[in-house]
Amino acid sequence: MKPVDEYFINQKEPYQSIMLYVRSIILQTLPQVEERYSYKIPFYNIGKKPMIYLNILKGKDYVDVCFVQGILLEKDFPVLKNDNKRKQVRSIQLKTLESLNQENFIALLHAAYALLSKSKKAWFI
């Protein structure tokens, strides 16, 4: 079993269901994205550049769907939040499956992909 699959299997509910649902949307929407297991969490990369990662922060009650270049997307997608005062990363915090607007999320995925495809590097700050 791949480490990323093991990661998802070891999550408690409702986090496991939320993460598997988000994962399926990412992989269906952007089949060219590569799923990797880095820093003990799942990442979705374009080549070697990370675009999105999924995480559960200690002491929080949600799945953090993090966009590496989120600061450049937050104006067009106000659903992105600056949690933990991060310089570049912005995220969507999901407490339930129903809290994800799938249509908006797919538009956000396409925008993030287009942005990162043009960028020379993912981490610019």
DSSP file with accessible surface (Angstrom, degrees, kcal/mol):
  #  RESIDUE AA STRUCTURE BP1 BP2  ACC     N-H-->O    O-->H-N    N-H-->O    O-->H-N    TCO  KAPPA ALPHA  PHI   PSI    X-CA   Y-CA   Z-CA
    1    1 A M              0   0  154      0, 0.0     0, 0.0     0, 0.0     0, 0.0   0.000 360.0 360.0 360.0 137.7    0.0    0.0    0.0
    2    2 A K     >  -     0   0  118      1,-0.1     4,-2.2     4,-0.0     3,-0.3  -0.411 360.0-119.1 -71.0 147.6    1.3    3.5   -0.9
    3    3 A P  H  > S+     0   0   71      0, 0.0     4,-2.3     0, 0.0     5,-0.1   0.856 113.9  55.2 -56.1 -36.0    2.0    5.8    2.1
    4    4 A V  H  > S+     0   0    6      2,-0.2     4,-1.9     1,-0.2     5,-0.1   0.913 108.3  48.0 -67.4 -37.4   -0.6    8.3    0.9
    5    5 A D  H  > S+     0   0   42     -3,-0.3     4,-2.4     1,-0.2    -1,-0.2   0.913 110.9  51.5 -66.6 -40.6   -3.3    5.6    0.9
    6    6 A E  H  X S+     0   0   99     -4,-2.2     4,-2.0     1,-0.2    -2,-0.2   0.895 105.9  55.9 -61.3 -40.5   -2.2    4.5    4.3
    7    7 A Y  H  < S+     0   0   24     -4,-2.3     4,-0.3     1,-0.2    -1,-0.2   0.940 109.9  44.6 -57.4 -48.9   -2.5    8.2    5.5
    8    8 A F  H >< S+     0   0    2     -4,-1.9     3,-1.4     1,-0.2    -2,-0.2   0.914 111.4  52.7 -64.7 -42.3   -6.1    8.4    4.4
    9    9 A I  H 3< S+     0   0   94     -4,-2.4    -1,-0.2     1,-0.3    -2,-0.2   0.852 105.9  55.4 -62.6 -32.8   -7.0    5.0    5.9
   10   10 A N  T 3< S+     0   0  114     -4,-2.0    -1,-0.3    -5,-0.2     2,-0.2   0.468  86.2 104.2 -82.8  -1.4   -5.6    6.0    9.2
   11   11 A Q    <   -     0   0   41     -3,-1.4     2,-0.2    -4,-0.3     6,-0.0  -0.560  70.0-124.6 -81.2 146.9   -7.7    9.2    9.5
   12   12 A K    >>  -     0   0  167     -2,-0.2     4,-1.7     1,-0.1     3,-0.5  -0.491  46.0 -63.5 -82.2 158.0  -10.8    9.3   11.8
   13   13 A E  T 34 S+     0   0  103      1,-0.3    -1,-0.1     2,-0.2     0, 0.0  -0.527 116.4  24.2 -77.0 147.5  -14.2   10.2   10.6
   14   14 A P  T 3> S+     0   0   64      0, 0.0     4,-2.2     0, 0.0    -1,-0.3  -0.989 122.9  56.8 -85.4  -1.2  -15.4   12.6    9.4
   15   15 A Y  H <> S+     0   0   49     -3,-0.5     4,-2.9     1,-0.2    -2,-0.2   0.881 103.4  54.6 -59.8 -40.5  -11.9   13.6    8.3
   16   16 A Q  H  X S+     0   0   45     -4,-1.7     4,-2.6     1,-0.2     5,-0.2   0.945 110.7  44.6 -60.4 -49.0  -11.3   10.4    6.3
   17   17 A S  H  > S+     0   0   46      2,-0.2     4,-2.2     1,-0.2    -1,-0.2   0.909 114.5  49.3 -62.0 -42.8  -14.5   10.9    4.2
   18   18 A I  H  X S+     0   0    2     -4,-2.2     4,-2.7     2,-0.2     5,-0.2   0.947 113.3  46.2 -62.2 -47.9  -13.8   14.6    3.6
   19   19 A M  H  X S+     0   0    0     -4,-2.9     4,-2.8     1,-0.2    -2,-0.2   0.904 112.5  49.3 -64.8 -41.2  -10.2   13.9    2.6
   20   20 A L  H  X S+     0   0   66     -4,-2.6     4,-2.2    -5,-0.2    -1,-0.2   0.888 112.3  49.2 -66.1 -36.6  -11.1   11.1    0.2
   21   21 A Y  H  X S+     0   0   76     -4,-2.2     4,-2.1    -5,-0.2    -2,-0.2   0.946 113.0  45.9 -66.4 -47.5  -13.9   13.2   -1.4
   22   22 A V  H  X S+     0   0    0     -4,-2.7     4,-2.6     1,-0.2    -2,-0.2   0.924 112.0  53.0 -61.4 -43.5  -11.5   16.1   -1.9
   23   23 A R  H  X S+     0   0   39     -4,-2.8     4,-2.7    -5,-0.2     5,-0.2   0.923 108.0  50.3 -57.6 -46.1   -8.9   13.8   -3.2
   24   24 A S  H  X S+     0   0   44     -4,-2.2     4,-2.3     1,-0.2     5,-0.2   0.904 110.8  48.9 -63.7 -39.3  -11.3   12.3   -5.8
   25   25 A I  H  X S+     0   0    3     -4,-2.1     4,-2.6     2,-0.2     5,-0.3   0.931 112.2  48.9 -64.7 -44.8  -12.3   15.8   -7.0
   26   26 A I  H  X S+     0   0    0     -4,-2.6     4,-2.8     1,-0.2    -2,-0.2   0.954 114.8  43.7 -59.1 -50.2   -8.7   16.9   -7.4
   27   27 A L  H  < S+     0   0   58     -4,-2.7    -1,-0.2     1,-0.2    -2,-0.2   0.840 116.9  46.2 -70.0 -32.0   -7.7   13.7   -9.3
   28   28 A Q  H  < S+     0   0  148     -4,-2.3    -1,-0.2    -5,-0.2    -2,-0.2   0.888 117.9  42.5 -74.1 -39.2  -10.8   13.8  -11.5
   29   29 A T  H  < S+     0   0   25     -4,-2.6    -2,-0.2     1,-0.3    -3,-0.2   0.879 129.6  25.0 -74.8 -40.5  -10.5   17.5  -12.3
   30   30 A L    ><  +     0   0    1     -4,-2.8     3,-2.0    -5,-0.3    -1,-0.3  -0.662  64.0 168.7-127.2  74.8   -6.7   17.6  -12.8
   31   31 A P  T 3  S+     0   0  102      0, 0.0    -1,-0.1     0, 0.0    -4,-0.1   0.745  76.5  65.4 -62.5 -18.5   -5.6   14.1  -13.9
   32   32 A Q  T 3  S+     0   0  101     -3,-0.1     2,-0.2     2,-0.1    -5,-0.1   0.618  80.2 101.5 -78.5 -10.4   -2.2   15.5  -14.8
   33   33 A V  S <  S-     0   0    9     -3,-2.0     2,-0.5    -7,-0.2    13,-0.2  -0.509  70.9-133.6 -75.4 140.7   -1.5   16.4  -11.1
   34   34 A E  E     -A   45   0A  87     11,-3.0    11,-3.0    -2,-0.2     2,-0.5  -0.846   9.7-140.7-101.0 128.6    0.8   14.0   -9.3
   35   35 A E  E     +A   44   0A  33     -2,-0.5     2,-0.3     9,-0.2     9,-0.2  -0.747  30.0 172.3 -88.1 128.4   -0.2   12.8   -5.8
   36   36 A R  E     -A   43   0A  79      7,-2.9     7,-3.3    -2,-0.5     2,-0.6  -0.938  33.9-131.5-133.6 159.1    2.8   12.5   -3.4
   37   37 A Y  E     +A   42   0A  91     -2,-0.3     2,-0.3     5,-0.2     3,-0.1  -0.937  42.7 155.2-112.1 106.4    3.3   11.8    0.2
   38   38 A S  E >   +A   41   0A  38      3,-2.2     3,-1.9    -2,-0.6    -2,-0.1  -0.987  61.4   7.5-133.6 145.6    5.7   14.5    1.7
   39   39 A Y  T 3  S-     0   0  203     -2,-0.3    -1,-0.1     1,-0.3    -2,-0.0   0.835 128.4 -64.8  54.5  29.9    6.2   15.8    5.2
   40   40 A K  T 3  S+     0   0  165      1,-0.2    -1,-0.3    -3,-0.1    -3,-0.0   0.693 120.3  87.2  67.6  22.1    3.8   13.1    6.3
   41   41 A I  E <  S-A   38   0A  20     -3,-1.9    -3,-2.2    14,-0.1     2,-0.3  -0.973  85.1 -92.0-142.4 160.5    0.8   14.5    4.4
   42   42 A P  E     -A   37   0A   0      0, 0.0    12,-2.0     0, 0.0     2,-0.3  -0.572  40.2-172.1 -78.1 133.7   -0.6   14.2    0.9
   43   43 A F  E     -AB  36  53A  14     -7,-3.3    -7,-2.9    -2,-0.3     2,-0.5  -0.911  16.8-148.8-120.0 152.3    0.5   16.7   -1.7
   44   44 A Y  E     -AB  35  52A   0      8,-3.0     7,-2.7    -2,-0.3     8,-1.8  -0.982  28.8-173.9-123.8 114.2   -0.7   17.3   -5.2
   45   45 A N  E     -AB  34  50A   6    -11,-3.0   -11,-3.0    -2,-0.5     2,-0.6  -0.779  33.5-142.9-114.5 154.8    2.0   18.6   -7.5
   46   46 A I  E >  S- B   0  49A  25      3,-2.8     3,-2.3    -2,-0.3     2,-0.3  -0.969  86.1 -47.0-108.2 107.2    2.6   19.9  -11.0
   47   47 A G  T 3  S-     0   0   48     -2,-0.6   -13,-0.1     1,-0.3    -2,-0.1  -0.495 124.5 -25.2  62.8-123.0    5.9   18.3  -11.8
   48   48 A K  T 3  S+     0   0  179     -2,-0.3    -1,-0.3    -3,-0.1    74,-0.1   0.441 118.4 100.4 -98.3  -0.7    8.0   19.0   -8.7
   49   49 A K  E <  S-B   46   0A  47     -3,-2.3    -3,-2.8    72,-0.1     2,-0.2  -0.756  71.4-132.6 -91.3 120.9    6.0   22.1   -7.7
   50   50 A P  E     +B   45   0A  17      0, 0.0    -5,-0.2     0, 0.0     3,-0.1  -0.491  29.5 170.3 -70.6 136.7    3.5   21.5   -4.9
   51   51 A M  E     +     0   0A   5     -7,-2.7    17,-2.3     1,-0.4    18,-0.4   0.746  63.0   7.2-110.2 -46.4    0.0   23.0   -5.7
   52   52 A I  E     -BC  44  67A   0     -8,-1.8    -8,-3.0    15,-0.2    -1,-0.4  -0.977  57.0-173.6-138.3 148.6   -2.2   21.7   -2.9
   53   53 A Y  E     -BC  43  66A  27     13,-2.0    13,-2.9    -2,-0.3     2,-0.4  -0.982  16.4-139.0-140.4 154.4   -1.8   19.7    0.3
   54   54 A L  E     + C   0  65A   0    -12,-2.0     2,-0.3    -2,-0.3    11,-0.2  -0.925  31.1 160.9-111.3 138.1   -4.3   18.2    2.8
   55   55 A N  E     - C   0  64A  36      9,-1.8     9,-3.4    -2,-0.4     2,-0.5  -0.987  36.4-142.7-152.8 156.9   -3.8   18.4    6.5
   56   56 A I        -     0   0   35     -2,-0.3     2,-0.2     7,-0.2     7,-0.1  -0.974  29.9-144.2-122.4 110.9   -5.5   18.1    9.8
   57   57 A L    >   -     0   0   30     -2,-0.5     3,-1.9     5,-0.4     5,-0.2  -0.550  26.1-100.5 -78.1 141.3   -4.0   20.7   12.2
   58   58 A K  T 3  S+     0   0  204      1,-0.3    -1,-0.1    -2,-0.2     3,-0.1  -0.323 107.5  15.9 -60.6 135.4   -3.6   19.7   15.9
   59   59 A G  T 3  S+     0   0   89      1,-0.3     2,-0.3    -3,-0.1    -1,-0.3   0.488 104.5 109.3  81.5   1.1   -6.4   21.2   18.0
   60   60 A K    <   -     0   0   81     -3,-1.9    -1,-0.3     2,-0.1     0, 0.0  -0.791  61.3-145.9-109.1 156.4   -8.6   22.0   15.0
   61   61 A D  S    S+     0   0   84     -2,-0.3     2,-0.3    -3,-0.1    -3,-0.1  -0.190  70.6  67.2-114.8  40.9  -11.8   20.3   14.0
   62   62 A Y  S    S-     0   0   19     -5,-0.2     2,-0.5    -7,-0.0    -5,-0.4  -0.975  80.6-104.7-150.9 163.5  -11.5   20.5   10.2
   63   63 A V  E     - D   0  94A   0     31,-2.7    31,-2.6    -2,-0.3     2,-0.7  -0.820  34.2-141.5 -89.8 130.0   -9.6   19.3    7.2
   64   64 A D  E     -CD  55  93A   0     -9,-3.4    -9,-1.8    -2,-0.5     2,-0.9  -0.853  12.0-165.9 -96.9 109.8   -7.3   22.0    5.9
   65   65 A V  E     -CD  54  92A   1     27,-2.8    27,-2.2    -2,-0.7     2,-0.4  -0.870  20.8-161.5 -97.2 102.6   -7.3   22.0    2.1
   66   66 A C  E     -CD  53  91A   0    -13,-2.9   -13,-2.0    -2,-0.9     2,-0.6  -0.767  17.9-157.5-102.0 130.9   -4.2   24.2    1.4
   67   67 A F  E >   -CD  52  90A   1     23,-3.3     3,-2.0    -2,-0.4    23,-1.7  -0.919  11.9-149.1-104.6 118.1   -3.3   26.0   -1.8
   68   68 A V  T 3  S+     0   0    0    -17,-2.3     3,-0.3    -2,-0.6    -1,-0.1   0.880  99.8  34.0 -58.2 -42.6    0.4   26.8   -1.9
   69   69 A Q  T >  S+     0   0   11    -18,-0.4     3,-1.6     1,-0.2     4,-0.4  -0.034  81.7 131.8-101.8  35.1    0.0   30.0   -4.0
   70   70 A G  G X>  +     0   0    0     -3,-2.0     3,-1.7     1,-0.3     4,-1.6   0.774  57.7  69.5 -58.6 -30.1   -3.3   30.8   -2.3
   71   71 A I  G 34 S+     0   0   51     17,-2.1     4,-0.3    -3,-0.3    -1,-0.3   0.842  99.8  50.3 -60.0 -30.1   -2.4   34.4   -1.6
   72   72 A L  G <4 S+     0   0   91     -3,-1.6    -1,-0.3    16,-0.2    -2,-0.2   0.567 115.7  42.7 -83.0  -9.0   -2.6   35.0   -5.3
   73   73 A L  T X> S+     0   0    9     -3,-1.7     4,-1.7    -4,-0.4     3,-0.5   0.571  87.0  87.9-109.7 -15.4   -6.1   33.4   -5.5
   74   74 A E  T 3< S+     0   0   68     -4,-1.6     6,-0.2     1,-0.2    -2,-0.1   0.778  82.3  59.7 -65.6 -25.2   -7.8   34.8   -2.4
   75   75 A K  T 34 S+     0   0  191     -4,-0.3    -1,-0.2     1,-0.2    -2,-0.1   0.934 114.9  34.8 -66.4 -43.8   -9.2   37.9   -4.2
   76   76 A D  T <4 S+     0   0  120     -3,-0.5    -2,-0.2     1,-0.2    -1,-0.2   0.676 126.4  42.1 -82.5 -20.2  -11.1   35.8   -6.7
   77   77 A F    ><  +     0   0   21     -4,-1.7     3,-2.1     1,-0.1    -1,-0.2  -0.750  62.9 179.3-129.5  82.9  -12.0   33.0   -4.2
   78   78 A P  T 3  S+     0   0  100      0, 0.0    -1,-0.1     0, 0.0    -4,-0.1   0.624  73.1  80.2 -63.5  -9.7  -12.9   34.5   -0.9
   79   79 A V  T 3  S+     0   0   52     -3,-0.1    14,-0.3     2,-0.1     2,-0.3   0.764  73.3  95.9 -66.6 -21.1  -13.5   31.0    0.5
   80   80 A L    <   -     0   0    8     -3,-2.1     2,-0.3    -6,-0.2    12,-0.2  -0.528  63.6-162.8 -74.2 131.4   -9.7   30.9    1.0
   81   81 A K  B     -E   91   0A 104     10,-3.2    10,-2.4    -2,-0.3     2,-1.1  -0.826  24.4-128.7-115.6 153.2   -8.7   31.8    4.5
   82   82 A N    >   -     0   0   73     -2,-0.3     3,-0.6     8,-0.2     2,-0.3  -0.768  38.4-179.0 -98.9  87.7   -5.3   32.8    6.0
   83   83 A D  G >   +     0   0   28     -2,-1.1     3,-0.7     1,-0.2     6,-0.1  -0.685  64.4   9.1 -89.8 142.1   -5.2   30.3    8.9
   84   84 A N  G 3  S-     0   0   94     -2,-0.3    -1,-0.2     1,-0.2    -2,-0.0   0.757 119.0 -81.5  62.8  24.5   -2.2   30.5   11.3
   85   85 A K  G <   -     0   0  189     -3,-0.6    -1,-0.2     1,-0.2     2,-0.2   0.891  69.8-178.2  51.5  48.4   -0.9   33.7    9.7
   86   86 A R    <   -     0   0   40     -3,-0.7    -1,-0.2     3,-0.2    -2,-0.0  -0.542  26.4-140.0 -78.9 144.6    0.8   32.0    6.8
   87   87 A K  S    S-     0   0  161     -2,-0.2    -1,-0.1     1,-0.1    -2,-0.1   0.879  89.8  -0.2 -72.4 -40.3    2.6   34.2    4.3
   88   88 A Q  S    S+     0   0    8     37,-0.1   -17,-2.1   -17,-0.1   -16,-0.2   0.715 107.4  88.9-122.6 -37.7    1.7   32.5    1.1
   89   89 A V        -     0   0    7    -19,-0.2     2,-0.3   -20,-0.1    -3,-0.2  -0.457  47.1-177.8 -75.0 136.6   -0.6   29.5    1.7
   90   90 A R  E     -D   67   0A  14    -23,-1.7   -23,-3.3    -2,-0.2     2,-0.3  -0.950  10.9-168.3-127.5 153.6   -4.4   30.0    1.9
   91   91 A S  E     -DE  66  81A   0    -10,-2.4   -10,-3.2    -2,-0.3     2,-0.5  -0.929  27.1-126.9-144.4 163.7   -6.9   27.2    2.7
   92   92 A I  E     -D   65   0A   9    -27,-2.2   -27,-2.8    -2,-0.3     2,-0.6  -0.945  27.3-146.3-106.5 128.0  -10.4   26.0    2.8
   93   93 A Q  E     -D   64   0A  53     -2,-0.5     2,-0.6   -14,-0.3   -29,-0.2  -0.889  15.2-166.9 -99.6 118.4  -11.4   24.6    6.2
   94   94 A L  E     +D   63   0A   3    -31,-2.6   -31,-2.7    -2,-0.6     3,-0.1  -0.921  23.1 166.1-112.1 117.3  -13.9   21.7    5.8
   95   95 A K  S    S+     0   0  113     -2,-0.6     2,-0.3   -33,-0.2    -1,-0.1   0.685  76.3  17.3 -94.6 -24.5  -15.8   20.4    8.8
   96   96 A T  S >  S-     0   0   62      1,-0.1     3,-0.7   -33,-0.1    -1,-0.2  -0.955  74.9-116.5-141.8 161.1  -18.3   18.4    6.8
   97   97 A L  G >  S+     0   0   62     -2,-0.3     3,-1.6     1,-0.2    -1,-0.1   0.880 114.8  59.0 -62.2 -38.6  -18.6   17.1    3.2
   98   98 A E  G 3  S+     0   0  158      1,-0.3    -1,-0.2     3,-0.1    -4,-0.0   0.695  90.9  69.7 -67.4 -19.4  -21.6   19.4    2.7
   99   99 A S  G <  S+     0   0   63     -3,-0.7     2,-0.6     2,-0.1    -1,-0.3   0.577  80.2  92.0 -78.1  -5.5  -19.6   22.5    3.4
  100  100 A L    <   -     0   0   17     -3,-1.6     2,-1.1    -4,-0.2     3,-0.1  -0.795  68.4-149.2 -92.9 120.2  -17.6   22.1    0.2
  101  101 A N     >  -     0   0   98     -2,-0.6     4,-2.6     1,-0.2     5,-0.2  -0.777  13.8-164.1 -84.3 101.2  -19.1   23.9   -2.8
  102  102 A Q  H  > S+     0   0   80     -2,-1.1     4,-2.6     1,-0.2     5,-0.2   0.889  83.0  51.1 -60.6 -42.9  -18.0   21.5   -5.5
  103  103 A E  H  > S+     0   0  165      1,-0.2     4,-1.9     2,-0.2    -1,-0.2   0.932 114.1  43.9 -60.9 -46.8  -18.5   23.8   -8.4
  104  104 A N  H  > S+     0   0   55      2,-0.2     4,-2.3     1,-0.2    -1,-0.2   0.888 112.4  53.7 -65.3 -38.6  -16.5   26.6   -6.8
  105  105 A F  H  X S+     0   0    3     -4,-2.6     4,-2.6     2,-0.2    -2,-0.2   0.912 107.5  50.0 -64.7 -41.1  -13.8   24.2   -5.7
  106  106 A I  H  X S+     0   0   48     -4,-2.6     4,-2.3     2,-0.2    -1,-0.2   0.920 110.5  49.8 -64.3 -41.5  -13.4   22.9   -9.3
  107  107 A A  H  X S+     0   0   45     -4,-1.9     4,-2.3     1,-0.2    -1,-0.2   0.914 110.9  50.5 -62.0 -40.1  -13.1   26.5  -10.5
  108  108 A L  H  X S+     0   0    0     -4,-2.3     4,-2.8     2,-0.2    -2,-0.2   0.906 108.1  52.5 -64.4 -41.3  -10.5   27.1   -7.8
  109  109 A L  H  X S+     0   0    0     -4,-2.6     4,-2.5     2,-0.2    -2,-0.2   0.932 110.4  47.5 -60.5 -45.3   -8.5   24.0   -8.9
  110  110 A H  H  X S+     0   0  100     -4,-2.3     4,-2.5     2,-0.2    -2,-0.2   0.911 113.2  48.3 -63.2 -41.4   -8.4   25.2  -12.5
  111  111 A A  H  X S+     0   0   30     -4,-2.3     4,-2.4     2,-0.2    -2,-0.2   0.919 112.4  48.3 -65.4 -42.7   -7.3   28.6  -11.4
  112  112 A A  H  X S+     0   0    5     -4,-2.8     4,-2.7     2,-0.2     5,-0.2   0.906 112.2  49.7 -64.6 -40.5   -4.6   27.2   -9.1
  113  113 A Y  H  X S+     0   0   60     -4,-2.5     4,-2.4    -5,-0.2    -2,-0.2   0.937 111.5  47.8 -63.7 -46.8   -3.3   24.9  -11.9
  114  114 A A  H  X S+     0   0   45     -4,-2.5     4,-1.3     2,-0.2    -2,-0.2   0.920 114.0  48.1 -61.1 -42.4   -3.2   27.7  -14.4
  115  115 A L  H  X S+     0   0   50     -4,-2.4     4,-0.9     1,-0.2     3,-0.4   0.944 114.5  43.4 -64.1 -49.1   -1.3   30.0  -12.0
  116  116 A L  H  < S+     0   0    3     -4,-2.7     3,-0.3     1,-0.2    -1,-0.2   0.836 107.1  61.1 -70.3 -31.3    1.2   27.4  -10.9
  117  117 A S  H  < S+     0   0   54     -4,-2.4    -1,-0.2    -5,-0.2    -2,-0.2   0.856 108.9  43.5 -62.1 -34.1    1.8   26.2  -14.5
  118  118 A K  H  < S+     0   0  178     -4,-1.3    -1,-0.2    -3,-0.4    -2,-0.2   0.679  99.0  92.5 -82.6 -20.5    3.0   29.7  -15.4
  119  119 A S     <  -     0   0   31     -4,-0.9     3,-0.1    -3,-0.3    -3,-0.0  -0.498  67.2-146.4 -81.3 143.6    5.1   30.1  -12.3
  120  120 A K  S    S+     0   0  202      1,-0.2     2,-0.3    -2,-0.2    -1,-0.1   0.810  86.3  13.4 -76.1 -30.5    8.8   29.2  -12.2
  121  121 A K        -     0   0  131      1,-0.1    -1,-0.2   -72,-0.0     3,-0.1  -0.991  62.9-139.0-145.9 153.8    8.5   28.1   -8.6
  122  122 A A  S    S+     0   0    4     -2,-0.3     2,-0.8     1,-0.2    -1,-0.1   0.902  93.5  55.7 -79.4 -44.4    5.8   27.3   -6.1
  123  123 A W        +     0   0  122      1,-0.2    -1,-0.2   -54,-0.0   -54,-0.1  -0.806  58.1 157.0 -94.8 109.6    7.2   28.9   -3.0
  124  124 A F              0   0   76     -2,-0.8    -1,-0.2    -3,-0.1    -2,-0.0   0.491 360.0 360.0-113.4  -4.8    7.9   32.5   -3.8
  125  125 A I              0   0  111      0, 0.0   -37,-0.1     0, 0.0   -38,-0.1  -0.896 360.0 360.0-110.4 360.0    7.9   34.1   -0.4
